[in-house]
Amino acid sequence: MTDVTHHHADLGDVILHYITAGEGFPLVLLHGIPQTCHEWRYVMPALSKKFRVIAPDLRGLGDSSHPVSGYDKKTMSDDIWRLLQSLNIDSFFLVGHDWGGPTAFSLAAQHPEAVKKLAILDVAIPGDGADFSQNGRRWHHPLFRTPDLPEALFLGGREHLIINWLFDNYGYLPNCIGEEDRKEYLRTYVKPGAMRAMFSIYRTLPQDAEDNAAMIKANGKLKMPVLALGGDKSFGRGMEVLESLQRMAENVSGGLVPNSGHWVTEEQPEFVTKALLDFFNPTPTTQQTAP
């Protein structure tokens, strides 16, 4: 990506790497697995013309540090909150793809006054009452949650096997993620502790579901506007994204990303970019100054 700057924030128990671009109202982008903030490379240029875009690497992934614990989404979302507080940001728009989606949802549920609008891309929310793993269709979920076995299968020079398999099969077209981009993702996932962190993000799924259900029970559904988009092909979640968010939020719009599997920001970046720009317009500043 061009025209971005790289930074690190030392939050004590974790050091987050993040990239920024543009000026204006803050827009925070949370990536998925097995990706990093690199996944936003196609959408950031247009978004940064309108917003101050901030895209962190989640705890344990990318060029962030790899703590032993803290991979439940309440803790991971608190990482993002503390990062934004360190930047004196108290109000922002928020986007999450894949596991960045449940992280974004947790952040919005805990700080509803700060998250003005929320967009969730091709992921359901744990605790919504449905089966997050689609009755076993997403077979890697229970595998990654199994103690010790995935480490034995995919560590020690075999990390590329699962990363390439996911990119080959969960997109609409097998080559939707190019070789150079796969190398960039793999560069970070072969770091000591990175695959352990990735598996830990899946292993906290039961706790995430309990935490989300408890927050909704205590405080009600999310009130801010929510955009929910799912890929319409292959392992894209389709309308499941919208249906999941309708169970967890009151003001939900969205639908399908055409001709896309799960990697919506990389398979259909023009569609996703336009959808986000339309959803996040006008900004709070524009609303305040409009006659």
DRENLODREN-971545 format. One record per residue (C-alpha): y, z, x; residue number from 1. Coordinates in steps of 0.2 Angstrom, whole numbers. Layout:
REM residues N
<north->Y&up->Z&east->X&n->NUM>
...
This chain:
REM residues 291
<north->0&up->0&east->0&n->1>
<north->18&up->-4&east->6&n->2>
<north->34&up->5&east->2&n->3>
<north->25&up->22&east->1&n->4>
<north->27&up->38&east->11&n->5>
<north->13&up->50&east->16&n->6>
<north->15&up->68&east->16&n->7>
<north->5&up->84&east->17&n->8>
<north->8&up->101&east->7&n->9>
<north->0&up->117&east->14&n->10>
<north->-4&up->127&east->-2&n->11>
<north->-13&up->141&east->8&n->12>
<north->-31&up->138&east->2&n->13>
<north->-30&up->119&east->2&n->14>
<north->-19&up->106&east->11&n->15>
<north->-15&up->91&east->-1&n->16>
<north->-11&up->74&east->6&n->17>
<north->0&up->64&east->-6&n->18>
<north->9&up->48&east->-6&n->19>
<north->26&up->45&east->-15&n->20>
<north->37&up->30&east->-19&n->21>
<north->52&up->26&east->-30&n->22>
<north->65&up->37&east->-38&n->23>
<north->69&up->44&east->-55&n->24>
<north->59&up->55&east->-67&n->25>
<north->43&up->61&east->-59&n->26>
<north->26&up->52&east->-63&n->27>
<north->10&up->60&east->-56&n->28>
<north->-6&up->50&east->-54&n->29>
<north->-22&up->58&east->-51&n->30>
<north->-37&up->47&east->-45&n->31>
<north->-55&up->47&east->-48&n->32>
<north->-72&up->47&east->-39&n->33>
<north->-77&up->39&east->-27&n->34>
<north->-59&up->35&east->-25&n->35>
<north->-43&up->42&east->-17&n->36>
<north->-25&up->39&east->-20&n->37>
<north->-28&up->22&east->-13&n->38>
<north->-34&up->17&east->-31&n->39>
<north->-16&up->16&east->-37&n->40>
<north->-11&up->3&east->-24&n->41>
<north->-9&up->-11&east->-38&n->42>
<north->0&up->-1&east->-51&n->43>
<north->12&up->9&east->-40&n->44>
<north->24&up->-5&east->-35&n->45>
<north->29&up->-8&east->-53&n->46>
<north->29&up->10&east->-58&n->47>
<north->40&up->15&east->-43&n->48>
<north->54&up->4&east->-49&n->49>
<north->56&up->15&east->-64&n->50>
<north->49&up->32&east->-58&n->51>
<north->47&up->44&east->-43&n->52>
<north->28&up->42&east->-41&n->53>
<north->18&up->55&east->-33&n->54>
<north->-1&up->52&east->-30&n->55>
<north->-10&up->66&east->-22&n->56>
<north->-28&up->66&east->-15&n->57>
<north->-37&up->79&east->-25&n->58>
<north->-44&up->95&east->-17&n->59>
<north->-59&up->90&east->-5&n->60>
<north->-56&up->71&east->-6&n->61>
<north->-46&up->58&east->3&n->62>
<north->-35&up->65&east->17&n->63>
<north->-34&up->82&east->9&n->64>
<north->-43&up->97&east->16&n->65>
<north->-61&up->102&east->10&n->66>
<north->-62&up->120&east->4&n->67>
<north->-79&up->127&east->1&n->68>
<north->-74&up->132&east->-17&n->69>
<north->-61&up->129&east->-31&n->70>
<north->-68&up->113&east->-39&n->71>
<north->-67&up->118&east->-57&n->72>
<north->-53&up->108&east->-65&n->73>
<north->-42&up->123&east->-69&n->74>
<north->-41&up->127&east->-50&n->75>
<north->-39&up->109&east->-46&n->76>
<north->-25&up->107&east->-58&n->77>
<north->-17&up->122&east->-51&n->78>
<north->-17&up->113&east->-34&n->79>
<north->-6&up->99&east->-42&n->80>
<north->5&up->112&east->-51&n->81>
<north->8&up->121&east->-35&n->82>
<north->12&up->105&east->-26&n->83>
<north->25&up->100&east->-39&n->84>
<north->32&up->117&east->-38&n->85>
<north->34&up->115&east->-20&n->86>
<north->44&up->99&east->-23&n->87>
<north->55&up->108&east->-36&n->88>
<north->48&up->97&east->-50&n->89>
<north->46&up->107&east->-67&n->90>
<north->45&up->92&east->-79&n->91>
<north->35&up->76&east->-77&n->92>
<north->23&up->62&east->-84&n->93>
<north->5&up->63&east->-79&n->94>
<north->-9&up->50&east->-78&n->95>
<north->-28&up->54&east->-73&n->96>
<north->-42&up->42&east->-71&n->97>
<north->-60&up->47&east->-70&n->98>
<north->-61&up->65&east->-64&n->99>
<north->-42&up->65&east->-62&n->100>
<north->-42&up->64&east->-81&n->101>
<north->-50&up->81&east->-84&n->102>
<north->-39&up->88&east->-70&n->103>
<north->-24&up->81&east->-79&n->104>
<north->-29&up->87&east->-96&n->105>
<north->-31&up->105&east->-89&n->106>
<north->-14&up->104&east->-81&n->107>
<north->-7&up->98&east->-97&n->108>
<north->-16&up->112&east->-107&n->109>
<north->-9&up->125&east->-95&n->110>
<north->8&up->119&east->-93&n->111>
<north->12&up->110&east->-110&n->112>
<north->31&up->112&east->-108&n->113>
<north->31&up->103&east->-91&n->114>
<north->20&up->88&east->-95&n->115>
<north->30&up->77&east->-106&n->116>
<north->17&up->63&east->-109&n->117>
<north->-1&up->62&east->-103&n->118>
<north->-11&up->46&east->-100&n->119>
<north->-30&up->47&east->-98&n->120>
<north->-40&up->32&east->-91&n->121>
<north->-58&up->29&east->-94&n->122>
<north->-65&up->47&east->-95&n->123>
<north->-69&up->59&east->-109&n->124>
<north->-64&up->77&east->-108&n->125>
<north->-77&up->91&east->-105&n->126>
<north->-78&up->103&east->-120&n->127>
<north->-73&up->90&east->-133&n->128>
<north->-89&up->93&east->-142&n->129>
<north->-98&up->77&east->-136&n->130>
<north->-110&up->73&east->-122&n->131>
<north->-99&up->70&east->-107&n->132>
<north->-114&up->61&east->-98&n->133>
<north->-117&up->50&east->-113&n->134>
<north->-135&up->57&east->-116&n->135>
<north->-140&up->52&east->-98&n->136>
<north->-133&up->35&east->-97&n->137>
<north->-122&up->41&east->-83&n->138>
<north->-137&up->47&east->-74&n->139>
<north->-128&up->51&east->-58&n->140>
<north->-120&up->66&east->-67&n->141>
<north->-136&up->77&east->-67&n->142>
<north->-141&up->70&east->-50&n->143>
<north->-124&up->76&east->-42&n->144>
<north->-125&up->93&east->-50&n->145>
<north->-143&up->96&east->-44&n->146>
<north->-142&up->109&east->-29&n->147>
<north->-145&up->101&east->-12&n->148>
<north->-154&up->85&east->-17&n->149>
<north->-139&up->73&east->-17&n->150>
<north->-134&up->80&east->0&n->151>
<north->-151&up->76&east->7&n->152>
<north->-151&up->59&east->-1&n->153>
<north->-133&up->53&east->4&n->154>
<north->-127&up->62&east->19&n->155>
<north->-130&up->58&east->37&n->156>
<north->-124&up->40&east->37&n->157>
<north->-130&up->36&east->20&n->158>
<north->-114&up->39&east->10&n->159>
<north->-111&up->21&east->8&n->160>
<north->-127&up->19&east->-2&n->161>
<north->-121&up->28&east->-17&n->162>
<north->-102&up->23&east->-16&n->163>
<north->-107&up->5&east->-15&n->164>
<north->-119&up->7&east->-29&n->165>
<north->-106&up->14&east->-40&n->166>
<north->-93&up->1&east->-36&n->167>
<north->-106&up->-13&east->-39&n->168>
<north->-113&up->-7&east->-55&n->169>
<north->-99&up->3&east->-64&n->170>
<north->-86&up->-12&east->-64&n->171>
<north->-87&up->-27&east->-75&n->172>
<north->-89&up->-38&east->-60&n->173>
<north->-100&up->-33&east->-45&n->174>
<north->-86&up->-38&east->-32&n->175>
<north->-71&up->-30&east->-42&n->176>
<north->-68&up->-18&east->-27&n->177>
<north->-66&up->-28&east->-11&n->178>
<north->-74&up->-24&east->6&n->179>
<north->-59&up->-18&east->14&n->180>
<north->-55&up->-6&east->0&n->181>
<north->-73&up->0&east->0&n->182>
<north->-71&up->4&east->19&n->183>
<north->-55&up->14&east->15&n->184>
<north->-64&up->24&east->2&n->185>
<north->-79&up->27&east->14&n->186>
<north->-68&up->32&east->28&n->187>
<north->-63&up->47&east->19&n->188>
<north->-80&up->51&east->10&n->189>
<north->-89&up->52&east->27&n->190>
<north->-78&up->66&east->33&n->191>
<north->-87&up->83&east->35&n->192>
<north->-86&up->92&east->18&n->193>
<north->-80&up->77&east->7&n->194>
<north->-97&up->73&east->-1&n->195>
<north->-100&up->91&east->-4&n->196>
<north->-83&up->92&east->-12&n->197>
<north->-87&up->77&east->-23&n->198>
<north->-104&up->85&east->-29&n->199>
<north->-95&up->101&east->-32&n->200>
<north->-83&up->93&east->-44&n->201>
<north->-98&up->87&east->-55&n->202>
<north->-106&up->104&east->-53&n->203>
<north->-92&up->113&east->-61&n->204>
<north->-94&up->103&east->-77&n->205>
<north->-101&up->117&east->-88&n->206>
<north->-87&up->129&east->-83&n->207>
<north->-74&up->115&east->-86&n->208>
<north->-81&up->112&east->-104&n->209>
<north->-80&up->131&east->-107&n->210>
<north->-62&up->132&east->-100&n->211>
<north->-56&up->117&east->-110&n->212>
<north->-64&up->123&east->-126&n->213>
<north->-56&up->141&east->-124&n->214>
<north->-39&up->134&east->-121&n->215>
<north->-40&up->123&east->-136&n->216>
<north->-46&up->138&east->-147&n->217>
<north->-32&up->149&east->-140&n->218>
<north->-17&up->137&east->-140&n->219>
<north->-22&up->123&east->-152&n->220>
<north->-23&up->104&east->-147&n->221>
<north->-11&up->96&east->-135&n->222>
<north->6&up->92&east->-143&n->223>
<north->13&up->80&east->-131&n->224>
<north->10&up->61&east->-133&n->225>
<north->-6&up->55&east->-126&n->226>
<north->-12&up->38&east->-121&n->227>
<north->-31&up->35&east->-120&n->228>
<north->-38&up->19&east->-113&n->229>
<north->-56&up->14&east->-109&n->230>
<north->-64&up->-1&east->-101&n->231>
<north->-72&up->-12&east->-113&n->232>
<north->-86&up->-19&east->-102&n->233>
<north->-101&up->-12&east->-92&n->234>
<north->-99&up->7&east->-89&n->235>
<north->-82&up->7&east->-96&n->236>
<north->-81&up->21&east->-109&n->237>
<north->-73&up->10&east->-122&n->238>
<north->-66&up->19&east->-137&n->239>
<north->-75&up->35&east->-132&n->240>
<north->-59&up->39&east->-122&n->241>
<north->-48&up->38&east->-138&n->242>
<north->-61&up->47&east->-148&n->243>
<north->-62&up->61&east->-136&n->244>
<north->-43&up->64&east->-134&n->245>
<north->-41&up->64&east->-153&n->246>
<north->-52&up->79&east->-153&n->247>
<north->-41&up->88&east->-140&n->248>
<north->-24&up->82&east->-144&n->249>
<north->-13&up->79&east->-160&n->250>
<north->-3&up->63&east->-155&n->251>
<north->-15&up->51&east->-147&n->252>
<north->-13&up->32&east->-145&n->253>
<north->-23&up->19&east->-135&n->254>
<north->-38&up->8&east->-136&n->255>
<north->-47&up->-4&east->-124&n->256>
<north->-44&up->-11&east->-107&n->257>
<north->-50&up->-29&east->-109&n->258>
<north->-63&up->-37&east->-97&n->259>
<north->-64&up->-20&east->-87&n->260>
<north->-78&up->-8&east->-82&n->261>
<north->-74&up->9&east->-76&n->262>
<north->-62&up->5&east->-62&n->263>
<north->-48&up->0&east->-74&n->264>
<north->-33&up->2&east->-62&n->265>
<north->-42&up->-10&east->-49&n->266>
<north->-50&up->-22&east->-61&n->267>
<north->-35&up->-24&east->-73&n->268>
<north->-20&up->-17&east->-64&n->269>
<north->-8&up->-29&east->-74&n->270>
<north->-14&up->-23&east->-91&n->271>
<north->-14&up->-4&east->-85&n->272>
<north->3&up->-6&east->-77&n->273>
<north->11&up->-13&east->-93&n->274>
<north->2&up->0&east->-104&n->275>
<north->9&up->14&east->-94&n->276>
<north->26&up->7&east->-93&n->277>
<north->27&up->4&east->-112&n->278>
<north->20&up->22&east->-115&n->279>
<north->32&up->31&east->-103&n->280>
<north->47&up->22&east->-109&n->281>
<north->60&up->29&east->-112&n->282>
<north->60&up->43&east->-100&n->283>
<north->67&up->60&east->-105&n->284>
<north->84&up->56&east->-96&n->285>
<north->86&up->40&east->-106&n->286>
<north->82&up->49&east->-122&n->287>
<north->95&up->62&east->-118&n->288>
<north->109&up->49&east->-114&n->289>
<north->105&up->37&east->-128&n->290>
<north->118&up->37&east->-143&n->291>
